[in-house]
Amino acid sequence: MPGLGARLGRGGATMPQQSLADSDCIVIMGSNMAENHPVGFRFVMKAKERGATIIHIDPRFSRTSAMADLHVPIRAGSDLAFLGGLINYALSSDRWESVPFFREFVQSYTNGPTIIGDTFKDTEDLAGMFSGYDPESGAYESSTWAYDEGHLDPEMTDPRCAFQIIKRHFSRYTPEMVEQVCGVPQELFEQVAEAILTSSGPDRTTAFCYAVAWTQHTTGTQIISCCALLQLLLGNMGRPGGGILALRGHATIQGSTDIPTLYHLLPGYISMPMVDAGHLDLQSFMDAIQQPKGWWHNAPKYIVSFLKAWYGDAATGENDYCFDYVPKISGDYSFAAMMPMMKDGTIKGLFCMGMNPAVGGQNSKLIREGLANLDWMVMRDPYEIETAAFWHDSPEVRSGEVRPEDIKTEIFFLPPAVTPEKDGSYTNTQRLVQWHEKAVDPPEDCRSEPWFMYHLGRRLKALYADEETPQARQLQVLTWDYDTEGIYDDPRLEQVIEEINGYTVRDRKLVSGFAELKDDGSTACGCWIYSGIMPEPGLNLARNRKGDDAASLEWGFAWPANRRVLYNRASADPSGKPWSERKRWIWWDEEQERWTGYDVPDFPATKRPDYRPGPDAVGIDAHRGDAPFIMMPDGHGLLFAPAGLVDGPIPTHYEPWESPVTNLLYPEQVRSPVVPTFDRPDNQYHEIGDPRFPYVLTTYRLTEHHTAGGMSRFVPWLAELQPGGFAEISPELAGEFGIDNGDWVTLTTLRGEIETRALVTERLQPLTIHGRPVHQIGMPWHYGWGGMATGDIANDLSALIEDPNSRIHQAKAFTCDLSRGRLPRTNGASGDDE
C-alpha cells in the first residue's frame, strides 16, 4: 500500500477496527463495509450509537448506505477530485484558521514548513504534468521534486513551502468543480465537508475506511495518498478514532503483503533487488534502502538477518550472506503483466493456488487463452473451478471456438486442506495476526499449503543435490530443516513462526523483538516486522484472546511490536501532553521518564519530548522528540512527497483510462501520463468520450459470494441466496431501452461481450457530469460458468491496465455499451433459455 507508506511510513492501516468506536465521524468511501467487512462494521455501529456521524460515499446505495446518516452518490473513478475538494474546503475554512490545533499539528508533525526546490513545477504550472517528465520513457525523473535542503519556514507562509504548494495545488478543487467532475451537488458535498471538519480537532477525530474500490484504479495509490494528506491536515493521525482503516481481504491479504506473494517485495516491505537499479551486490542493495535518518537506518540489520534465515550457515560475511542467490527482478512481473507473457509463450508453467484468474482476472478471455498456451499448470483448489476446468469447459469450448484436444496445457489438480483442517494464522485489516487451530485432519489426498510447499521444496532440493550450476546452488543452500508431525508429515509450524520471529544464530534463542536484530550475521529473522510474535518457546502471541475497551493488547499480535494505533506519538502535543483528555492515548510521564498510555508507544519509549539531536546523530537518534513518523527520514508526515510515488509528489485528479467525459481540471492531460498499459490487439482500450461506449461500468462484491466464486458458488445454500449474475441499472437507463426488471441485457466492450439479467433499481442513479447525464452500471464479479450459481463473467469486459505504483489493476471504472436482449447463441454456449 504505497499510498500510505509514501506519506506516513508504513503500508498498513493506521488504526484498529475497534478504534472506530471512538470516532466522531466515519467516512466509508471505496468500500461497502457493512456487506463485505461485516464483523468490523459493528464498531461503526457502536460509534453511531455514541453519536458519531456515518457517511457513505459510493456510486451505489447498499446496506452500508442504509446504515449511514448520509449517502453520497459519486461517479466511479472521481474519488480523488472529491478528496481534493475536501482539502481545499478545509484549508479555506474559518475553523481551520481559528482552531490553533490544526496549524500546530501541521507545523510540528508534517513537512508543511519545508521549502521545496525552485526547479519543481506543479500540474498547475504545466497543464496537468509535474516537472521531470520524460516522454521517451513515459516516466518522471523526480530530482526536480527535491527539498531545498536545510530551508524551513516555520510560519508556513513562504510560497515554496510544502503547505503553500499544497494549498495552491488544490485551490481549484472547489465545491463547484466537485459537482462538475463527481456529480455530487454542492450542497451535499458541503454537508460532508462540514461534518468532517467539525468532527476533527483537539477533542474530536474522524476516520476513513476504504477497500479495493480505491485501490483498483490507475490512480488508486494517489487516491489513498490524498486521504492520508487530508488526515494529516486535519490532525486525524495517530489518535484514537482517527486515521485510515485499509479494509483488506478476508483471506489474510494483509499477511500476503507482509510476508509477500508479490513479485517486487521481500518480507517486511523490503524491496526486491532490481537489476536496472544496480543491486548486484549486498552493499549496493543495502545502500539503496538504508536511510541516514529514521528507522530505515536499521535496514541492514533486517536484510542480513533475513538472509541468515533463508540461507543459514551458508550465509557468511565473506559471500555477502548469499545475496547472489536472491532473485533480481528486471521488469514488471505483476499479475497483469504475467497474463500476456503466458499467451505469448514467455511463461511456460504456473502454480495457481487460492486464485481463479479465468474468472477473477481482468480481460478474462485473454487469460484463458494464456492458460491454454502453458506447458503445465499446478492447480490447488477444493473445487474444479473455472481455472482448472477451462480446457474442457469454458465459453470458448461451449461456442466451438476452442477444442479441448487442441489445448496443450498439462494440468495437475491437487486438492487442498480447508481452514478447519489445518493450523495457521490470518493477518487481517489492522495488521493483527490471529492463530487458528486445526479441528480435524484433511481427508484422503487433501493437504495443507505448508505440507505442499515443504515437501515440494524437499523434493526439489533432493533432485538438484548433485548438480553443479548456479540455479541448483540456490536450492542447495536454502534452509529447509523443519521437523514434521501428524499423520501426513506436516512441517511443524511452530518452527516456522520461530524463524519468522527471529533468533540468535549461536544458540537459536528467540529474540524479543526487532530491536535485537544485528547486521553481523549473529541473528536470523524471516520477517522483521513480525519479530516479537513468539518471544519465547511456546509463547505464540497470535493465540492470545483477551480483549478490553482500549487497545486490546492481549488479543492476537499486531505488527510492529504489538502497536495498535500507528504514529501514536501524534496523540500527544509536541510537549508530550494529550491534545485533550477525551482523546488521550499515549503521553509522556515525567515521573517515570517514559511514554505511557493505553498502547505500545510507536516511538522510542524513553525519548523525551524536548529531545533535540546533535549534528552527527543518525537513525532514530536523528529525530527530535516531537517527530511521530519514525519511518520517515525527518520524522514527519509528508504533505509533499519528494520520493516514493512515481506519478507525482501531490495527488492529482486524472480521469480513469476509459471515461465518458474529459478532465475538467486538466483538459490537456486527461489521463495520468505514467500509467502502465498493455496496448495490444487482444487488449484494446476505449478512447476518452468514445460514443460507442457511453456508460460507466463498475464491479463489486456481494455478501453471499467471495471473490471469483470458488469458495461460494459451489456451496448450495450460498448459491440459493444469490443464484445468478446480474447488472444493476437505473430506472432512467432502463426506460431508454425499454428494459424491465429481469430482462436479458448485453454489455459490450472492445475486450468482449456478455449477457446477463437486468436488475432495475434506484440504488444506482444517473449523475450530472459536465452538464450532461452520465449513467453507471454495477455488476458483481463473482460469477462464471462453474458451480451452482452461474453467470457470464464481468471481467470478460475489463482490460489489463495498472496503477503505476502498486501495479494493481483497474476494475472499478471503465466504459461499456448496453443493449436489450441476448447474445447470438452457438452450441448452447450461454445459460438457460428462460
ROBA-435834 format. One line per 5 residues: number of its first residue (from 1); their letters; for each residue z negated, y negated, x negated of C-alpha. Coordinates in steps of 0.1 Angstrom, whole numbers. Layout:
// ROBA-435834
NUM	A	Z/Y/X  ...
//
This chain:
// ROBA-435834
1	MPGLG	0/0/0  12/-27/-24  8/-54/2  -29/-52/0  -30/-42/-37
6	ARLGR	-9/-72/-49  -32/-98/-32  -66/-81/-32  -65/-55/-60  -65/-21/-41
11	GGATM	-41/-4/-18  -66/7/8  -84/-5/39  -109/-32/31  -134/-22/58
16	PQQSL	-146/10/75  -137/16/112  -174/13/121  -174/-23/109  -151/-32/137
21	ADSDC	-181/-31/160  -194/-62/141  -162/-82/146  -160/-112/169  -122/-109/172
26	IVIMG	-100/-79/166  -62/-82/163  -43/-50/167  -7/-55/155  18/-29/143
31	SNMAE	-4/-2/160  -11/14/193  -46/22/182  -60/35/215  -34/62/217
36	NHPVG	-28/70/180  -62/65/165  -85/71/195  -116/81/175  -116/48/156
41	FRFVM	-108/28/188  -142/35/201  -155/9/176  -131/-16/191  -146/-9/225
46	KAKER	-181/-13/211  -171/-47/197  -157/-56/231  -190/-46/248  -207/-70/224
51	GATII	-184/-99/234  -155/-97/209  -120/-108/218  -95/-80/216  -58/-89/211
56	HIDPR	-29/-65/210  4/-79/197  32/-53/203  67/-51/219  54/-25/244
61	FSRTS	24/-26/268  3/5/261  -32/19/266  -42/-4/237  -28/-34/256
66	AMADL	-47/-23/288  -80/-24/269  -73/-57/252  -82/-91/265  -47/-103/256
71	HVPIR	-14/-85/252  13/-104/234  49/-90/237  68/-97/205  103/-89/191
76	AGSDL	102/-59/168  107/-70/132  95/-106/137  58/-99/128  59/-120/96
81	AFLGG	71/-151/114  41/-147/138  16/-143/110  32/-172/91  27/-192/123
86	LINYA	-10/-183/123  -13/-195/87  3/-228/95  -17/-233/126  -50/-226/108
91	LSSDR	-42/-249/78  -31/-277/102  -62/-274/124  -92/-297/126  -115/-267/124
96	WESVP	-102/-255/90  -107/-290/76  -141/-298/93  -159/-265/86  -168/-265/49
101	FFREF	-169/-227/47  -131/-223/47  -124/-246/19  -153/-233/-2  -142/-197/3
106	VQSYT	-106/-205/-8  -116/-227/-37  -142/-202/-50  -127/-168/-42  -89/-173/-43
111	NGPTI	-63/-187/-67  -57/-216/-44  -67/-241/-72  -44/-225/-98  -14/-246/-109
116	IGDTF	19/-228/-108  45/-234/-135  72/-261/-128  100/-236/-131  90/-220/-98
121	KDTED	112/-228/-68  103/-217/-33  125/-204/-5  121/-239/10  139/-253/-21
126	LAGMF	166/-226/-24  176/-220/12  157/-187/16  157/-175/-21  130/-177/-47
131	SGYDP	138/-187/-83  147/-160/-107  172/-141/-86  199/-122/-105  229/-115/-82
136	ESGAY	243/-88/-105  212/-66/-104  202/-77/-69  166/-82/-82  142/-110/-91
141	ESSTW	131/-118/-126  96/-130/-120  89/-151/-151  95/-183/-132  67/-174/-108
146	AYDEG	41/-176/-136  10/-198/-137  8/-230/-157  -19/-213/-178  -52/-230/-181
151	HLDPE	-45/-256/-155  -65/-258/-123  -71/-283/-96  -105/-276/-80  -98/-300/-52
156	MTDPR	-65/-283/-44  -46/-315/-39  -20/-311/-67  14/-303/-52  19/-275/-77
161	CAFQI	-14/-257/-70  -11/-224/-51  -28/-238/-20  -4/-267/-16  26/-245/-22
166	IKRHF	14/-221/5  8/-249/29  43/-263/23  59/-229/25  46/-221/60
171	SRYTP	48/-257/74  80/-248/93  63/-218/109  53/-239/140  45/-226/174
176	EMVEQ	79/-238/185  96/-217/157  74/-187/165  86/-189/201  123/-190/190
181	VCGVP	120/-162/164  95/-139/180  100/-146/217  63/-154/222  57/-185/244
186	QELFE	40/-214/225  10/-214/249  4/-177/244  7/-180/206  -17/-209/205
191	QVAEA	-42/-189/226  -41/-161/200  -44/-186/171  -74/-203/187  -91/-170/193
196	ILTSS	-87/-160/156  -96/-194/143  -128/-198/164  -138/-163/155  -137/-170/118
201	GPDRT	-163/-189/98  -197/-185/82  -212/-166/111  -181/-151/127  -154/-127/115
206	TAFCY	-120/-115/126  -105/-81/117  -68/-70/117  -58/-34/124  -23/-22/116
211	AVAWT	-4/11/112  32/21/105  48/-4/128  40/-29/100  49/-6/71
216	QHTTG	82/8/84  103/-24/78  124/-37/50  97/-64/48  68/-42/56
221	TQIIS	49/-48/23  52/-86/28  40/-84/64  8/-67/52  6/-91/23
226	CCALL	9/-120/48  -20/-107/68  -41/-105/35  -32/-141/27  -43/-152/62
231	QLLLG	-76/-134/60  -83/-150/26  -76/-184/40  -100/-177/69  -127/-162/48
236	NMGRP	-125/-129/65  -125/-106/35  -154/-86/21  -176/-94/51  -189/-72/80
241	GGGIL	-165/-73/109  -138/-89/88  -110/-76/67  -79/-54/72  -81/-19/85
246	ALRGH	-50/1/75  -48/28/101  -35/57/80  -21/90/94  -43/118/106
251	ATIQG	-32/145/80  -50/129/51  -23/104/45  -47/81/26  -55/110/4
256	STDIP	-19/117/-2  -15/83/-19  -49/85/-37  -41/118/-53  -4/113/-46
261	TLYHL	25/131/-33  45/100/-42  71/101/-69  61/68/-86  23/73/-88
266	LPGYI	-2/93/-108  -37/99/-93  -58/69/-88  -29/44/-83  -18/46/-120
271	SMPMV	19/40/-121  42/68/-133  57/63/-167  92/48/-165  120/53/-189
276	DAGHL	136/19/-182  102/2/-189  99/18/-223  69/40/-215  80/66/-241
281	DLQSF	46/69/-259  10/67/-247  2/34/-263  32/16/-247  22/31/-213
286	MDAIQ	-14/20/-216  -4/-14/-228  17/-19/-197  -12/-10/-174  -42/-23/-192
291	QPKGW	-52/-59/-184  -72/-81/-208  -94/-93/-179  -107/-75/-148  -114/-38/-140
296	WHNAP	-80/-26/-151  -91/-33/-187  -106/2/-183  -72/18/-176  -71/37/-210
301	KYIVS	-103/55/-201  -88/67/-168  -54/76/-183  -68/96/-213  -94/114/-190
306	FLKAW	-67/123/-166  -46/137/-194  -75/158/-206  -80/171/-171  -43/182/-169
311	YGDAA	-39/195/-205  -74/204/-217  -77/215/-253  -40/210/-259  -45/172/-254
316	TGEND	-57/155/-286  -55/121/-301  -30/133/-326  -5/143/-300  -11/113/-276
321	YCFDY	-31/136/-254  1/154/-244  16/123/-229  50/136/-239  47/163/-212
326	VPKIS	41/139/-183  74/134/-165  90/100/-169  110/86/-139  143/68/-143
331	GDYSF	152/57/-108  144/59/-71  132/94/-61  117/83/-28  124/103/4
336	AAMMP	153/81/14  169/84/-20  164/122/-22  183/130/10  218/118/-2
341	MMKDG	211/135/-35  208/168/-16  240/162/2  258/151/-30  246/182/-49
346	TIKGL	223/164/-73  192/181/-59  196/219/-57  162/230/-44  135/217/-21
351	FCMGM	99/226/-13  93/214/22  56/216/32  40/197/61  72/179/69
356	NPAVG	101/182/94  128/160/79  156/175/101  139/155/130  115/131/113
361	GQNSK	137/116/86  159/86/91  196/94/97  186/130/105  222/142/107
366	LIREG	228/132/70  195/150/62  206/182/79  239/180/60  218/177/28
371	LANLD	197/207/37  229/227/42  240/219/7  209/231/-12  208/263/-32
376	WMVMR	174/271/-19  145/257/2  109/269/4  96/261/39  59/264/48
381	DPYEI	50/258/84  32/276/112  63/275/134  101/278/128  105/241/132
386	ETAAF	139/224/130  140/221/93  135/258/90  160/266/118  188/242/110
391	WHDSP	211/268/95  213/288/128  203/264/154  210/226/154  230/201/173
396	EVRSG	259/207/148  256/245/152  255/243/190  285/220/191  305/242/168
401	EVRPE	308/216/141  289/239/117  289/277/114  258/294/101  279/316/78
406	DIKTE	292/285/60  257/273/50  248/284/15  211/274/15  187/303/9
411	IFFLP	155/297/29  121/312/20  99/307/52  63/312/43  35/309/70
416	PAVTP	6/286/60  -31/288/70  -40/261/95  -71/239/93  -98/262/107
421	EKDGS	-85/289/83  -92/271/50  -117/249/32  -107/214/22  -110/177/28
426	YTNTQ	-94/148/47  -93/113/33  -90/91/63  -82/55/72  -112/39/55
431	RLVQW	-109/57/21  -135/82/35  -134/118/21  -148/143/46  -151/180/39
436	HEKAV	-143/207/64  -153/244/61  -132/274/68  -141/291/101  -120/323/98
441	DPPED	-97/339/72  -60/333/79  -42/363/95  -16/385/79  7/367/54
446	CRSEP	-7/332/62  -21/314/31  -37/281/23  -19/253/3  -44/258/-26
451	WFMYH	-35/295/-27  2/288/-27  1/261/-54  -23/280/-76  -5/313/-75
456	LGRRL	29/297/-79  16/279/-109  1/310/-123  33/329/-119  54/301/-135
461	KALYA	31/300/-165  34/337/-169  72/335/-165  76/309/-193  47/321/-215
466	DEETP	71/332/-244  98/306/-240  101/280/-268  115/250/-250  100/216/-242
471	QARQL	103/224/-205  83/256/-209  58/239/-231  50/216/-201  38/246/-182
476	QVLTW	22/264/-211  -3/236/-219  -12/229/-183  -48/238/-175  -48/264/-147
481	DYDTE	-80/283/-152  -96/282/-118  -117/311/-106  -106/329/-74  -126/341/-44
486	GIYDD	-122/357/-10  -100/385/2  -68/366/-8  -80/353/-42  -80/316/-32
491	PRLEQ	-88/292/-60  -124/280/-59  -121/245/-45  -155/236/-59  -139/238/-94
496	VIEEI	-110/216/-82  -135/190/-70  -154/191/-103  -122/185/-121  -113/156/-98
501	NGYTV	-148/142/-102  -148/143/-140  -169/158/-167  -178/156/-204  -155/179/-223
506	RDRKL	-181/192/-248  -204/207/-222  -185/203/-188  -214/183/-175  -203/164/-144
511	VSGFA	-202/126/-147  -219/105/-121  -190/81/-117  -160/65/-134  -183/42/-154
516	ELKDD	-190/72/-177  -153/79/-185  -141/73/-221  -108/69/-238  -116/90/-268
521	GSTAC	-109/124/-253  -145/132/-247  -142/131/-208  -118/146/-183  -112/134/-148
526	GCWIY	-85/143/-124  -87/111/-103  -109/82/-115  -113/66/-80  -128/98/-67
531	SGIMP	-152/101/-96  -187/104/-82  -178/127/-53  -196/156/-70  -221/140/-94
536	EPGLN	-239/173/-100  -231/210/-94  -231/220/-58  -236/184/-45  -203/176/-27
541	LARNR	-209/142/-12  -179/147/11  -201/172/30  -227/145/39  -231/138/76
546	KGDDA	-259/113/81  -249/81/98  -267/48/105  -260/14/121  -250/-2/89
551	ASLEW	-228/12/61  -235/49/67  -236/56/30  -247/91/36  -217/100/57
556	GFAWP	-189/115/35  -178/98/3  -157/66/2  -138/57/-29  -145/38/-51
561	ANRRV	-182/46/-59  -190/51/-22  -184/15/-13  -176/9/23  -166/-27/25
566	LYNRA	-144/-37/-4  -148/-70/-22  -182/-73/-6  -194/-99/-32  -175/-123/-9
571	SADPS	-200/-116/19  -223/-140/-1  -216/-176/-11  -210/-185/-47  -247/-188/-53
576	GKPWS	-253/-153/-40  -268/-162/-7  -254/-147/26  -230/-171/43  -251/-166/74
581	ERKRW	-279/-144/85  -257/-130/112  -231/-118/87  -253/-108/58  -241/-77/39
586	IWWDE	-249/-78/2  -267/-106/-16  -284/-115/-49  -321/-106/-51  -336/-129/-77
591	EQERW	-368/-109/-79  -350/-76/-87  -323/-94/-106  -296/-74/-90  -273/-73/-60
596	TGYDV	-287/-56/-30  -280/-51/7  -266/-26/31  -237/-14/10  -229/-3/-26
601	PDFPA	-220/-37/-43  -183/-38/-52  -194/-59/-82  -214/-53/-114  -249/-47/-99
606	TKRPD	-268/-69/-124  -242/-97/-130  -259/-130/-119  -240/-153/-95  -243/-181/-122
611	YRPGP	-229/-159/-150  -201/-176/-170  -181/-156/-195  -177/-166/-232  -143/-174/-246
616	DAVGI	-139/-139/-262  -151/-119/-231  -128/-91/-219  -125/-68/-190  -150/-73/-162
621	DAHRG	-172/-94/-185  -144/-120/-185  -151/-126/-148  -175/-152/-135  -205/-142/-114
626	DAPFI	-187/-156/-83  -154/-137/-87  -154/-110/-60  -120/-94/-65  -128/-73/-96
631	MMPDG	-95/-55/-98  -76/-88/-103  -71/-104/-137  -90/-135/-128  -113/-120/-101
636	HGLLF	-97/-140/-73  -77/-130/-43  -41/-142/-45  -26/-167/-21  3/-169/-46
641	APAGL	12/-135/-62  29/-142/-96  35/-104/-101  32/-72/-82  57/-78/-54
646	VDGPI	94/-75/-62  106/-96/-32  87/-128/-39  53/-143/-45  49/-156/-10
651	PTHYE	56/-137/23  88/-150/39  105/-141/72  137/-122/69  154/-105/97
656	PWESP	155/-67/99  186/-53/82  200/-48/117  193/-76/142  210/-91/172
661	VTNLL	201/-126/160  203/-146/129  174/-160/108  164/-194/123  142/-202/93
666	YPEQV	168/-194/66  203/-191/82  219/-190/47  197/-159/37  193/-139/69
671	RSPVV	181/-107/52  159/-101/21  182/-102/-9  164/-73/-27  164/-45/-1
676	PTFDR	175/-11/-15  204/1/6  224/33/8  257/20/18  280/50/22
681	PDNQY	303/63/50  277/86/64  250/59/65  267/28/78  248/-4/88
686	HEIGD	254/-28/116  261/-64/108  237/-91/120  246/-100/155  272/-72/159
691	PRFPY	281/-75/196  288/-37/198  250/-31/192  232/-58/211  198/-41/217
696	VLTTY	167/-38/195  155/-2/192  120/6/181  104/41/177  68/51/184
701	RLTEH	43/79/188  28/95/219  -8/106/222  3/141/232  26/147/202
706	HTAGG	22/144/165  48/130/141  80/151/141  65/175/167  59/206/145
711	MSRFV	22/207/154  25/198/191  59/206/207  52/243/202  18/241/219
716	PWLAE	21/249/257  -5/225/271  8/196/250  44/203/259  34/204/295
721	LQPGG	18/169/292  49/154/276  77/179/282  108/159/270  123/129/253
726	FAEIS	130/96/270  138/60/263  119/31/278  139/3/291  130/-28/312
731	PELAG	140/-31/349  162/-60/339  182/-40/314  183/-10/338  197/-33/365
736	EFGID	226/-45/343  238/-8/341  227/5/375  202/28/358  174/43/379
741	NGDWV	143/58/365  150/94/353  188/89/349  205/101/318  215/74/293
746	TLTTL	233/74/260  222/55/229  247/48/201  247/35/165  271/39/136
751	RGEIE	250/69/125  251/89/156  246/90/194  222/108/216  214/113/253
756	TRALV	180/111/269  163/102/301  156/66/311  120/56/317  124/23/336
761	TERLQ	92/4/331  78/-31/330  59/-21/298  90/-34/280  103/-69/290
766	PLTIH	132/-89/278  123/-118/254  140/-151/249  152/-154/213  172/-184/201
771	GRPVH	175/-194/237  190/-162/250  176/-129/264  171/-100/240  164/-66/253
776	QIGMP	143/-40/235  144/-2/239  115/20/230  119/57/221  94/84/209
781	WHYGW	105/100/177  88/134/181  115/153/198  140/179/186  157/210/198
786	GGMAT	129/234/189  97/243/207  87/240/243  91/202/246  126/192/236
791	GDIAN	149/162/235  176/146/214  165/132/181  157/95/179  162/95/141
796	DLSAL	199/106/146  203/69/153  184/53/125  196/45/89  184/52/54
801	IEDPN	171/19/41  138/10/23  112/-16/17  118/-27/-20  81/-25/-29
806	SRIHQ	68/7/-11  101/25/-7  91/32/28  119/35/54  127/11/82
811	AKAFT	123/28/116  106/1/138  135/-23/143  173/-16/143  201/-21/168
816	CDLSR	219/1/192  241/3/223  231/17/256  253/32/284  246/51/316
821	GRLPR	254/88/316  255/118/292  274/127/261  305/149/263  293/184/260
826	TNGAS	306/212/238  294/248/239  263/238/259  252/216/230  228/194/248
831	GDDE	199/201/271  196/212/307  221/201/334  196/186/357
//
